[in-house]
Amino acid sequence: MSAGKPTGTLKRIVGALLSVIAILTTCAPLSQAEFQFPLMSISPTTTPFGEQRFRFGVLYNKKERLLFQKEDRDRQVYMLPSLNLSVGVSSNVELLFSYPFLLINQNDQEQNFGSGDLTISGIFRLIREGTIFPECAIKFSTKLPNADDTKGFGTDETDFFMGGVFSRKIGPLKLLLNADLAILGNPNTNQSSQDDVLVYRVGVIYPLQHNLSAGLEVDGTEFSTQGNDRRFIRGGIAFNWQEFLIDLGGALALTEASGEFQVGIGITLKFGIARESVYCP
Protein backbone atom coordinates (compact mmCIF):
# COMPACT_ATOMS: atom_id res chain seq x y z
CA MET A 1 0.00 0.00 0.00
CA SER A 2 1.46 3.38 -0.97
CA ALA A 3 1.59 6.28 1.45
CA GLY A 4 -1.56 8.36 1.28
CA LYS A 5 -3.67 10.86 3.10
CA PRO A 6 -4.47 10.29 6.79
CA THR A 7 -7.56 8.16 7.35
CA GLY A 8 -10.53 8.74 9.65
CA THR A 9 -8.48 7.01 12.37
CA LEU A 10 -5.95 9.86 12.24
CA LYS A 11 -8.73 12.44 12.51
CA ARG A 12 -10.08 10.73 15.62
CA ILE A 13 -6.58 10.56 17.14
CA VAL A 14 -5.96 14.27 16.48
CA GLY A 15 -9.35 15.12 18.02
CA ALA A 16 -8.48 13.12 21.14
CA LEU A 17 -5.07 14.83 21.41
CA LEU A 18 -6.66 18.29 21.17
CA SER A 19 -9.06 17.30 23.95
CA VAL A 20 -6.12 16.24 26.13
CA ILE A 21 -4.33 19.54 25.48
CA ALA A 22 -7.48 21.42 26.52
CA ILE A 23 -7.55 19.45 29.79
CA LEU A 24 -3.83 20.02 30.42
CA THR A 25 -4.28 23.79 30.31
CA THR A 26 -6.18 23.58 33.62
CA CYS A 27 -3.13 22.14 35.45
CA ALA A 28 -0.43 23.85 37.49
CA PRO A 29 1.38 26.80 35.82
CA LEU A 30 4.87 26.78 34.38
CA SER A 31 7.17 29.63 35.38
CA GLN A 32 10.53 30.62 33.88
CA ALA A 33 10.93 27.42 31.87
CA GLU A 34 14.23 26.88 30.09
CA PHE A 35 13.76 27.31 26.34
CA GLN A 36 14.46 24.04 24.56
CA PHE A 37 11.71 22.90 22.22
CA PRO A 38 11.14 23.15 19.30
CA LEU A 39 14.94 22.93 18.92
CA MET A 40 16.81 19.65 19.31
CA SER A 41 19.61 21.27 21.34
CA ILE A 42 19.52 20.77 25.09
CA SER A 43 20.96 23.14 27.68
CA PRO A 44 23.52 22.30 30.38
CA THR A 45 21.27 24.23 32.78
CA THR A 46 19.55 21.28 34.45
CA THR A 47 15.98 21.15 35.72
CA PRO A 48 15.98 22.32 39.38
CA PHE A 49 16.12 19.63 42.06
CA GLY A 50 12.63 18.42 42.99
CA GLU A 51 11.02 19.72 39.81
CA GLN A 52 9.64 17.77 36.83
CA ARG A 53 8.71 19.14 33.41
CA PHE A 54 6.39 17.26 31.11
CA ARG A 55 5.93 18.05 27.42
CA PHE A 56 3.07 16.77 25.27
CA GLY A 57 3.72 17.32 21.57
CA VAL A 58 2.69 16.34 18.05
CA LEU A 59 4.99 16.32 15.01
CA TYR A 60 4.79 15.54 11.30
CA ASN A 61 7.93 14.28 9.55
CA LYS A 62 7.80 14.02 5.75
CA LYS A 63 9.98 11.46 3.96
CA GLU A 64 12.91 11.13 6.40
CA ARG A 65 14.20 7.60 6.02
CA LEU A 66 14.40 5.19 8.92
CA LEU A 67 17.98 4.60 10.04
CA PHE A 68 19.76 2.08 7.78
CA GLN A 69 16.96 2.36 5.21
CA LYS A 70 18.64 2.69 1.81
CA GLU A 71 15.66 3.30 -0.48
CA ASP A 72 13.10 6.11 -0.50
CA ARG A 73 9.75 4.60 0.58
CA ASP A 74 7.88 7.93 0.74
CA ARG A 75 7.82 7.56 4.52
CA GLN A 76 5.49 9.90 6.41
CA VAL A 77 5.53 9.84 10.20
CA TYR A 78 3.06 11.42 12.60
CA MET A 79 4.17 11.51 16.26
CA LEU A 80 0.83 11.32 18.05
CA PRO A 81 1.93 12.15 20.68
CA SER A 82 5.60 12.77 21.45
CA LEU A 83 6.10 12.63 25.24
CA ASN A 84 9.07 14.18 27.06
CA LEU A 85 9.79 14.24 30.78
CA SER A 86 12.69 15.95 32.56
CA VAL A 87 13.37 15.27 36.25
CA GLY A 88 15.68 17.31 38.48
CA VAL A 89 17.53 14.65 40.47
CA SER A 90 19.87 17.12 42.21
CA SER A 91 21.08 20.66 41.73
CA ASN A 92 23.30 19.56 38.85
CA VAL A 93 21.85 16.24 37.63
CA GLU A 94 18.85 15.77 35.34
CA LEU A 95 17.16 12.73 33.80
CA LEU A 96 15.37 12.99 30.45
CA PHE A 97 12.83 10.55 29.00
CA SER A 98 11.55 10.71 25.41
CA TYR A 99 8.83 8.39 24.13
CA PRO A 100 6.80 8.79 20.91
CA PHE A 101 3.73 7.02 19.58
CA LEU A 102 3.86 6.82 15.78
CA LEU A 103 1.40 6.70 12.91
CA ILE A 104 3.32 5.66 9.78
CA ASN A 105 2.49 5.68 6.09
CA GLN A 106 5.04 4.29 3.65
CA ASN A 107 5.10 2.44 0.34
CA ASP A 108 4.31 -1.30 0.28
CA GLN A 109 2.94 -1.28 3.82
CA GLU A 110 -0.40 -0.81 5.56
CA GLN A 111 -0.83 2.27 7.71
CA ASN A 112 0.35 1.42 11.24
CA PHE A 113 0.06 3.05 14.67
CA GLY A 114 2.15 1.99 17.65
CA SER A 115 5.01 2.60 20.07
CA GLY A 116 8.29 4.20 19.10
CA ASP A 117 11.58 3.81 20.97
CA LEU A 118 12.10 5.03 24.53
CA THR A 119 15.24 7.17 24.94
CA ILE A 120 16.69 7.77 28.42
CA SER A 121 19.35 10.44 29.03
CA GLY A 122 21.33 11.67 32.00
CA ILE A 123 22.82 15.18 32.11
CA PHE A 124 25.53 16.03 34.65
CA ARG A 125 26.44 19.70 34.86
CA LEU A 126 30.14 20.22 35.53
CA ILE A 127 30.74 23.99 35.30
CA ARG A 128 28.48 27.00 35.62
CA GLU A 129 29.07 29.81 33.17
CA GLY A 130 31.81 32.21 34.21
CA THR A 131 33.91 35.00 32.78
CA ILE A 132 36.13 32.61 30.84
CA PHE A 133 34.38 29.25 30.64
CA PRO A 134 30.96 28.46 29.17
CA GLU A 135 28.44 26.44 31.14
CA CYS A 136 29.08 22.78 30.36
CA ALA A 137 27.73 19.32 31.12
CA ILE A 138 28.24 15.75 30.00
CA LYS A 139 25.39 13.64 28.64
CA PHE A 140 24.83 9.89 28.41
CA SER A 141 21.88 8.44 26.48
CA THR A 142 20.53 5.12 25.37
CA LYS A 143 17.73 4.33 22.94
CA LEU A 144 15.97 1.10 23.89
CA PRO A 145 14.82 -1.41 21.23
CA ASN A 146 11.12 -1.45 22.11
CA ALA A 147 9.76 -0.34 18.70
CA ASP A 148 8.50 -2.89 16.13
CA ASP A 149 11.03 -2.86 13.28
CA THR A 150 8.78 -4.97 11.00
CA LYS A 151 6.30 -2.06 10.88
CA GLY A 152 8.94 0.66 10.53
CA PHE A 153 8.64 2.08 14.06
CA GLY A 154 12.34 1.65 14.80
CA THR A 155 15.41 -0.50 14.21
CA ASP A 156 14.88 -2.96 17.12
CA GLU A 157 18.47 -2.20 18.15
CA THR A 158 20.00 -0.46 21.16
CA ASP A 159 21.83 2.82 20.44
CA PHE A 160 24.29 4.59 22.75
CA PHE A 161 25.24 8.27 22.91
CA MET A 162 27.89 10.11 24.95
CA GLY A 163 28.97 13.71 24.62
CA GLY A 164 29.15 17.28 25.82
CA VAL A 165 26.57 20.04 26.25
CA PHE A 166 27.68 23.69 26.26
CA SER A 167 26.07 27.12 26.44
CA ARG A 168 27.30 30.71 26.45
CA LYS A 169 25.41 33.98 26.82
CA ILE A 170 26.50 36.89 24.60
CA GLY A 171 24.34 39.88 25.38
CA PRO A 172 20.71 38.80 24.93
CA LEU A 173 21.74 35.75 22.86
CA LYS A 174 22.21 32.28 24.26
CA LEU A 175 24.43 29.98 22.20
CA LEU A 176 24.08 26.20 22.48
CA LEU A 177 26.38 23.40 21.33
CA ASN A 178 25.72 19.67 21.68
CA ALA A 179 28.15 17.05 20.35
CA ASP A 180 27.67 13.29 20.86
CA LEU A 181 29.61 10.24 19.77
CA ALA A 182 26.95 7.66 18.95
CA ILE A 183 26.92 3.90 18.35
CA LEU A 184 23.91 2.92 16.24
CA GLY A 185 22.91 -0.73 16.19
CA ASN A 186 22.48 -2.11 12.67
CA PRO A 187 19.46 -4.39 12.10
CA ASN A 188 20.89 -5.64 8.78
CA THR A 189 22.78 -8.81 9.67
CA ASN A 190 24.62 -8.93 6.33
CA GLN A 191 26.42 -5.64 7.13
CA SER A 192 28.53 -4.23 9.95
CA SER A 193 26.88 -4.67 13.36
CA GLN A 194 27.08 -0.96 14.18
CA ASP A 195 27.51 2.53 12.74
CA ASP A 196 29.73 4.99 14.65
CA VAL A 197 28.66 8.60 14.02
CA LEU A 198 28.86 12.15 15.31
CA VAL A 199 25.54 13.76 16.31
CA TYR A 200 25.71 17.55 16.57
CA ARG A 201 23.41 20.50 17.31
CA VAL A 202 24.36 24.17 17.14
CA GLY A 203 21.67 26.63 18.17
CA VAL A 204 21.01 30.22 19.19
CA ILE A 205 18.12 31.56 21.29
CA TYR A 206 16.98 35.18 21.30
CA PRO A 207 14.33 36.64 23.67
CA LEU A 208 11.87 38.73 21.65
CA GLN A 209 9.82 39.73 24.70
CA HIS A 210 9.72 38.76 28.37
CA ASN A 211 7.43 35.81 27.54
CA LEU A 212 8.46 35.06 23.94
CA SER A 213 11.72 33.59 22.58
CA ALA A 214 12.86 32.49 19.13
CA GLY A 215 15.45 29.90 18.25
CA LEU A 216 17.44 28.81 15.21
CA GLU A 217 19.55 25.69 14.88
CA VAL A 218 21.60 23.49 12.56
CA ASP A 219 21.64 19.83 13.55
CA GLY A 220 22.51 16.50 12.05
CA THR A 221 24.49 13.27 11.97
CA GLU A 222 27.85 12.91 10.22
CA PHE A 223 30.55 10.35 9.34
CA SER A 224 28.13 7.45 8.82
CA THR A 225 29.32 4.48 6.77
CA GLN A 226 25.77 3.09 6.48
CA GLY A 227 23.86 5.97 4.88
CA ASN A 228 22.70 7.53 8.17
CA ASP A 229 24.02 11.07 7.62
CA ARG A 230 21.32 13.68 8.28
CA ARG A 231 21.29 17.50 8.12
CA PHE A 232 18.55 19.96 9.10
CA ILE A 233 18.07 23.65 9.66
CA ARG A 234 15.49 24.16 12.38
CA GLY A 235 13.67 27.10 13.93
CA GLY A 236 10.70 28.10 16.01
CA ILE A 237 9.29 30.06 18.91
CA ALA A 238 8.29 29.34 22.50
CA PHE A 239 5.90 31.54 24.44
CA ASN A 240 3.85 31.60 27.61
CA TRP A 241 0.10 31.26 27.15
CA GLN A 242 -2.08 31.34 30.24
CA GLU A 243 1.03 30.50 32.27
CA PHE A 244 1.94 27.48 30.13
CA LEU A 245 4.83 27.17 27.69
CA ILE A 246 3.79 26.56 24.08
CA ASP A 247 6.33 25.80 21.36
CA LEU A 248 5.87 25.92 17.59
CA GLY A 249 8.53 25.03 15.08
CA GLY A 250 9.73 23.20 12.03
CA ALA A 251 12.77 22.02 10.12
CA LEU A 252 13.94 21.87 6.52
CA ALA A 253 15.94 18.85 5.41
CA LEU A 254 19.26 19.45 3.67
CA THR A 255 19.95 15.94 2.32
CA GLU A 256 17.85 13.37 0.47
CA ALA A 257 17.86 10.83 3.33
CA SER A 258 16.75 13.58 5.74
CA GLY A 259 13.43 13.86 3.88
CA GLU A 260 11.73 17.16 3.10
CA PHE A 261 10.49 18.93 6.24
CA GLN A 262 9.16 18.59 9.80
CA VAL A 263 6.58 20.66 11.68
CA GLY A 264 5.35 20.35 15.26
CA ILE A 265 3.73 21.90 18.32
CA GLY A 266 3.98 21.15 22.04
CA ILE A 267 2.88 22.24 25.51
CA THR A 268 5.07 21.99 28.61
CA LEU A 269 3.84 21.70 32.20
CA LYS A 270 5.78 21.90 35.45
CA PHE A 271 5.21 19.70 38.51
CA GLY A 272 6.79 19.60 41.96
CA ILE A 273 8.58 22.37 43.83
CA ALA A 274 12.23 23.23 43.29
CA ARG A 275 14.24 22.90 46.52
CA GLU A 276 17.84 22.89 47.67
CA SER A 277 19.69 19.65 47.01
CA VAL A 278 21.13 17.78 49.99
CA TYR A 279 23.19 15.53 47.71
CA CYS A 280 25.17 17.87 45.46
CA PRO A 281 26.45 21.42 45.83
N, C-alpha and C positions, 0 to 999 in steps of 0.2 A: 504494500500500500504506500503510495507516495505521500509526502507531507502535504497537508492541506490546511484549510481554515479550521479554527477551533470549533468543536462540536458543542451541542447543548450542555454536555457535561462540564465543559470549561466555563460556560456562562453561569451555571449553578455554583461552581467552585468560587468564581470571582464574586458572585453575590454573597456567598457565605463569608468570604474574607472581608468584604466591605462591612458586613454586619459585625464581625469581630472587631475591626478597627473602631467602629462607632462605640462599641462597648468599652474598649480600652481607653478611650478618651475621658472616661469617668473615673479613672484610677488616679493614684497619687501623682503629683506633679514632678517634673524633671527640672532641676535648676543647675545652671552653669555646666552643662554637659560638654565633654571634650568632643570637638568636631572630629569625626572620622568618616562615617558614611556621607555621601555615596562614593568616596574614594576607597581604594584598596589599601592604601598606606595606613599603618597603625602608628600610634604615638608612644614614645617611651614613658609618657606621663601615665602612670597606672591608675586604675579605678581606686578611689579611696578605700581603706580598710573598713569592712563592714557594710559596704555598699554593693549592690548588684544593678546592672543595667541590661534591660531586655529589649531587643529590637525585633519587630515583626515587619517583614518586607516582602515585596513581590518584584520579580524581575523577568524580563523577556530577553533572550539571547538568540540572535538570528545567525545560524549557519556556522558557529564555532564548532570545530570537530572535537570529538571525544579524544582524550589522550591516546596516542598510538594508533589512531584511526587514519589510514593513509588516503582514502578516497573521500570525495565530497558527497555526502548522502543527504544534502539539503536539510541538515539537522536544525530543528527549532525547539528551543527549551523554554518552558515557563516554570519559574520557581514559584510555587504556590503552596505554602509560603517559604521564605528563607528566614530561619530563626537564628538569632545570635544572642548569646548571653556572656557578659563579662562579670567576673566576681573579684572583688578586692580582698585578697587573702591576707595581706599585711600592707604596711605603708609603702612597700616597694615591690610587691609581688601580685600579679594578676593572672587569673585563668580565663581563657576564652574558649567558648564552645560555638561551633557553627554547624547547622544541620538543615539542609533543604529538602523539601518535597518537590518532585519534578513531574511535569507533564511534558511528554516528548513526542514530537512528530518527526519522522525521518523516512526516507525512501525504503521500500521493501520491508516495512514493519508496521504493525497495527499501532494506533495511538495508545500510549501507556502512561499510567500515573502511579508513582510509588516513591519510596525513600531514596534519597541521595546518600552521600557519604558523610559521616560525622567526623569533623576535624576538631582536635583538642590542642590548644596552645598554652604555653606558659611564658609569661614575660617577667623578667627580673631586672628592675632598674638598678644600674650601677652608679651613675653619676648624674646629679642634678646640673642644670645649665649654669655655667659661671661665666666669668669675663673671658676666659680663654677657651674652655671646653664646651662642646654642645651637650645637651642632655642625651644620655645613651642608655641602652638596655640590651640584654641578649634575649633571644626568643628560641624556643624549642616547640616544634609542632609535629603531630602525626595525623595522617588521614587514615581512618579505619576502613577496612574492606567490607562494609555492610550494604553497599548498593548492588543491585542485580545487574551484572555485566551483560547477560543475555538480552536484556531489554534496553541497553544503552544508558543505564543510570550511573554507571561508574566502571572502573577497571577491575574490581574485585581483587585489588592489590593494596598492600600497605605502603604508604609514602611517608618519608621522613624529611623534615626541614630543620635547619639550624642556621641562625644568623644574627645580625645586629640591627638595632632600631635606633635612629638618631633624629634629633630635632634641634633647630636653632631659630631664635627669634631675631629678625632684623627689622627694626621699626615695627609697623603693624603686621608685617608678614611673618608667617611661621613656615619654615622649610622642614620637610620630612624626607628621610631617606631610610628605606628598608632594603636589606640585601641578605638573601638566604641561599645557602648551598642545599640542594634538594636531591634526594634519591627517590626516583619514581619507579615503582614496580611495574614490570612489563608483563601483560597478560598473554602475549604471543610467545608460546613455548619454543618456536623455531628461531627466535632471535635472542639477543642478549637479555639476561634476566632483569636488568635495570637500566635506567637512563639517568646519568648524573648531569644536573643542570644548575644554572644560576637564575634565581627568581628575584627580580628587582622592582622597586617602586620609588619614584621620585616625585614628590608633590609639594604644592605651595597652597597655603590657606590665607585668605584675606578677609578681615571683618568689614562688611559693608555698613552695618549698623550694629547697635548693641545686642540685637537679637537675630541677626542675619549674617551668615558667612558664606563665602564662595570658595571653591577649591578647584585646582587644576592639577593633573597628574599624567605622567607617562609611566606605564608599567608593562611588564612582560616576562618572558622566559627565554633564556639564551643558552647556546652551546649544546643543544640537544643533538644526539646522533640518531634519534628515532623519529624525527619529524614533529617534535613537540615545541618548537620555538613559537612564541606568541608575542605580539606587540599591540598595545592599545594606547590611545590618548583619551583621557577620561576627565569629566568635569561635572560640576553640580553645585547645588546650594543646600544649606541646612538652616532652618529657622524655627523659632519658638512659635507655637500656635496653641493658645489656651494652656500655656505652661507645659506643653509637650514639645519634643524635638521632632520635626518632620524633615526628611531628606528627599531630594529629587535629583536625579542625575542620569547620565548616560555615557557611553563610550563608543568610539569609532575604531574599528579594527584596521591594522596597518599591514597585515599579511593575509594571504589566502586562507591558511589554516585557522586564523583567528576569527574568521567569519566576516560579518558585515557590521553589525552594531549591537549594542545592548542599551536597555532603558529600564529604570526601576524607581521605586518609591518605598519609603519605610517610615516607621514611627518608633521612637525609643522612649521607654519608661524607666524610671528609677525606683528601686526598692531598698529597704533597709536604711540605716542611719550611719553616716561616716563617723568613725571614732578613732581615737589614738591607738596605734598598735602596741601591744605588749611584747611582741615577738621580734620586731625589727626596728631599727632607729628611723 
